[in-house]
């Protein structure tokens, strides 16, 4: 849905980008919003192990019909802790 008004920009206008260009109004002068960079679940949890991969394995395996959102994060944290303990 686009609620912004459209205005045909004339040829002599300062903001002309070509004949027949339609400028969109209604953004409040903020301009185009910059898309935010995606942040992985591993980064959010502060883990080195890949939470997305572990979640995919949990869902693909026949462990349960449904897997909670926090299960992969918790399992990744436990596996990372155990790996760190073995390396010490």
Phi, psi and omega per residue, in radians:
X1 nan 2.314 3.133
X2 -2.122 1.927 -3.119
X3 -1.632 -0.107 -3.112
X4 -1.276 2.542 3.115
X5 -1.361 2.670 3.092
X6 -1.997 2.503 -3.119
X7 -2.340 2.323 3.084
X8 -1.357 2.212 -3.119
X9 -1.549 2.229 -3.122
X10 -1.317 2.921 -3.067
X11 -1.148 -0.550 -3.068
X12 -1.589 0.083 -3.087
X13 -1.277 2.658 3.124
X14 -1.126 -0.646 -3.056
X15 -1.600 0.431 -3.070
X16 -1.202 2.286 3.098
X17 -2.068 0.330 3.136
X18 2.299 2.810 -3.119
X19 -1.178 2.343 3.106
X20 1.393 0.169 -3.138
X21 -1.223 2.389 3.137
X22 -1.863 2.114 3.117
X23 -1.624 2.467 3.134
X24 -1.740 2.313 3.104
X25 -1.925 2.839 3.056
X26 1.936 0.080 3.125
X27 -1.531 -0.073 3.098
X28 1.296 0.348 3.100
X29 1.429 0.085 -3.117
X30 -1.436 -0.317 -3.114
X31 1.357 -2.862 -3.107
X32 -1.342 2.361 3.123
X33 -1.300 2.407 3.100
X34 -1.418 2.325 3.141
X35 -1.259 2.371 -3.117
X36 -1.327 2.546 -3.139
X37 -1.331 2.372 -3.093
X38 -1.240 2.505 -3.128
X39 -2.077 2.245 -3.099
X40 -1.281 2.778 3.108
X41 -1.175 -0.524 3.088
X42 -1.123 -0.730 -3.140
X43 -1.184 -0.700 3.115
X44 -1.084 -0.660 -3.112
X45 -1.491 -0.162 -3.131
X46 1.279 0.640 -3.089
X47 -1.986 2.738 3.050
X48 -1.606 -0.558 3.127
X49 -1.231 2.541 -3.081
X50 -1.413 1.967 -3.102
X51 -1.221 -0.679 -3.131
X52 -1.083 -0.692 3.135
X53 -1.189 -0.735 3.121
X54 -1.137 -0.670 3.094
X55 -1.105 -0.701 3.114
X56 -1.117 -0.713 3.106
X57 -1.166 -0.669 3.115
X58 -1.131 -0.733 -3.131
X59 -1.251 -0.626 -3.110
X60 -1.314 -0.537 3.127
X61 -1.323 2.896 -3.117
X62 -1.687 0.941 -3.132
X63 -1.523 -0.755 -3.141
X64 -2.755 2.805 3.109
X65 -1.179 -0.683 -3.118
X66 -2.217 2.514 3.133
X67 -2.164 2.250 -3.126
X68 -1.199 2.799 -3.106
X69 -1.174 -0.598 -3.102
X70 -1.495 -0.167 -3.085
X71 -1.112 -0.744 -3.125
X72 -1.180 -0.653 3.131
X73 -1.153 -0.779 -3.135
X74 -1.121 -0.786 -3.139
X75 -1.130 -0.682 3.104
X76 -1.115 -0.682 3.119
X77 -1.159 -0.723 3.128
X78 -1.143 -0.788 3.139
X79 -1.115 -0.685 3.109
X80 -1.137 -0.710 3.110
X81 -1.104 -0.792 -3.138
X82 -1.127 -0.685 3.108
X83 -1.130 -0.675 3.117
X84 -1.177 -0.645 3.124
X85 -1.181 -0.645 3.135
X86 -1.198 -0.638 -3.093
X87 -1.287 -0.341 -3.107
X88 -1.339 nan nan
